[in-house]
Amino acid sequence: MWHIRLFRGLIYQLYLQPTPLPQRALFQPIVTSTRSPLAECDYNLHKSNSTYFSDLDISRTHLVTALLRQGIRRINDPQHKNAAGGEHPKEGNFAIALGGITCHFRREVAPYARFEIWTRLLCWDRKWLYLVSHLVRPGVATPATYTLQPWRKGGGGKQKSNHSDDMTEEEERQKRRKDLSGAVYATSIAKYVVKKGRWTVPAEQALLNSGVLPGPRPVELGSLDGNGGAPPPPSVVAAAAAAPTANGDVDGSYVLPALAPRRDGEGDGGDGELTWHEIEVERQRGMKLAELFAGLDEAHFEFTGGQDGVLGEYADMLTPFW
């Protein structure tokens, strides 16, 4: 069943999706919905923690193929010899590989309860694309627009809430934060790498190949690896530093101000798309979380091989003999 769900999303986003993805949607989430069947419940009669990961696989597959579909199509096209970027060999199969995932559980999901997974691009570094996913109670918010489904009617991006008309702006903002936070069942961060044969396609090059960036990175923004590029301009550093962190006041009012409704003609090139400055501010904001996640790679070196002994060795009852 997992394979059917995964390939259904992959094939639709890669081959059947009729709507092109505009650059301004780079950080917009994709929403998938599903239920928690009884077979996925544990002895506490709620969704088993181990089953969250298969649902997250489906949501991330939808997002990654929606973001990179143009690049996926081009990378094996002989007419685009530089689709993989640089002077590296282009032979080999194209692959998008999951490099790591973490999931923080907050509230239980009841049997047969419906829930939504909101997944979006968090940021990227030279190698990895970082995605953040939230498992939430359905209907807590109605998106302002549906970029890939323009025939659907949006609801202005407001969460469903009953409140008094005489609430102040600050009170309404605090209530919105509480409502959105209270709807989160779990939060996950994952990282993906794009491969062409044995060569790693730089994450930013993969996005550029897919047409979701306004063009090559400007020199004044510096390079991702810190080699041969100028440091980010003070305006980018200041904007990213001023952005709230995971422990700060993230209430939905600050999730990339560039994604707020914009006036006609505002943005890069006068077409309402994101500028490189806006993209870099949001990328660096996301890197605050991604760097903490990436630091967990050091845990690999905590394996000691039992040099000080072990408690014992026991076989799982269901361990196969073949």
SULMOVEN-V200447 format. One record per backbone hydrogen bond with DSSP energy under -1.0 kcal/mol. CO is the residue of the C=O (numbers start at 0). NH is the residue of the N-H. If there is no record, write none. Layout:
co;nh
CO;NH
CO;NH
This chain:
co;nh
0;4
1;5
2;6
3;7
4;8
5;9
6;10
7;11
8;12
9;13
10;14
10;15
11;15
11;16
21;24
22;25
24;27
29;118
31;116
33;114
35;111
36;39
37;40
39;47
41;44
45;41
47;50
48;51
50;54
51;55
52;56
53;57
54;58
55;59
56;60
57;61
58;62
59;63
60;64
61;65
62;66
63;67
67;71
68;72
69;73
70;74
73;76
76;79
79;82
81;84
92;196
94;194
96;192
99;190
101;188
103;186
108;46
109;112
112;35
114;33
115;135
116;31
117;133
118;29
119;131
122;129
125;202
127;124
128;191
129;121
129;122
130;189
131;119
132;187
133;117
134;184
134;185
135;115
136;139
139;159
142;154
148;151
157;141
163;166
167;171
168;172
169;173
170;174
171;175
172;176
173;177
174;178
175;179
176;180
177;181
180;183
182;136
184;105
184;106
185;134
186;103
187;132
188;101
189;130
190;98
191;128
192;96
193;200
194;94
195;198
198;195
201;205
202;206
203;207
204;208
206;211
207;210
217;220
218;221
232;236
233;237
234;238
235;239
236;240
237;241
244;247
247;249
255;258
256;259
262;265
266;269
272;267
274;278
275;279
276;280
277;281
278;282
279;283
280;284
281;285
282;286
284;287
285;289
286;290
288;292
289;293
290;294
292;295
293;296
294;297
295;298
296;299
297;300
298;301
299;302
305;308
315;318
